[in-house]
Amino acid sequence: MHPYQESVGTCNACGSNQQRVRHHMPAGFYAHHAYTTYPWDGAQQASLTIVQCVDCGLIFQNPRFKAEQLGLLYTDRVEEHIDKEKEVSRHKFKPLLDLIQQHVKSAEASPVSMDIGTRYGLLPEVLRRMGFDAHGIEYNPLCVDVAARSGFVNVHQGTVDNLHAVMNQIGKERIQLVTMTDVIEHLLDPMADLRALSMFQQAGDHMVIQTVDAGSWGYRLFGKWWYHLHAQHTYYFDETMLRRYFHELGYDITAVLKVRRMNNLTILGKVWREFKQHQRDRIRLNSGAEQAKKKWFAEGRPTLFDIITVVARKRS
């Protein structure tokens, strides 16, 4: 085991210690120079193993990077300044916002929302213009500083562990809407974090969670070479598993949004060509003629029904 990694003893969903290996990428599997976004294993030449709980089916990384070493997986590169109005005008939250408008109701004139992992606070800014008393929590202090300089408000530095302090700071006791976009798959203890957030919610309040879909056709097609399998992602969810989590927490899933197949038909030709190239790369790898590279995939980043969004409502 790499010195920066540790074993995960039990399943985060059911507590079982029975796991089977689903994928294993040995050290050196990823060509670090080929990536245009992040180094995938922290450029530490660490192996990556994805397992599945035998009892409940949760897919997760085991071993995984230790909490104190997680910074190796993320770049410190941030923007120096954000054009707030430009970013608001071209945001890509419309499907998420449509779900919120359709399914999230509150008797409050200005309900409190909290976006976890908000980066610069773009989603809270958009929600504020929809009438929410919107806030965001961001772990990276550099992003919080950029947000403040760029005119984004209510962006607080910290994690879910700092939630009590943030709530005291803003003088609120209740969060009517919690949002997470591309965050839950990064958490070390998603059940504990969701439970902590739920303590600030009452019956009828909502969480809206967006994440990569482990039940997607993209994962079925690419398997071990799926773009979303990398060291930053500790847990992988599908609709069944999200329903399990929220049922345990006392919530009902009231809406599920997956990328419609028609939205992806235009890229199927491109995906197929890339998949065939991927197959040729695998043959070369297996013959020992050439190290596998993922650059063709990292550059194109095709999506094939890979995102799922759920709306969860707290029960009475």
Helices and strands as residue ranges (DSSP letters): E 5-6, E 19-25, G 32-34, E 48-53, E 59-61, E 64-65, G 67-73, H 84-89, H 94-103, E 112-116, H 122-128, E 133-138, H 141-149, E 155-157, G 160-162, H 163-170, E 177-181, G 184-186, H 190-198, E 206-212, H 217-222, G 223-225, E 235-236, H 239-249, E 251-258, G 261-267, H 268-286, H 295-300, E 307-314
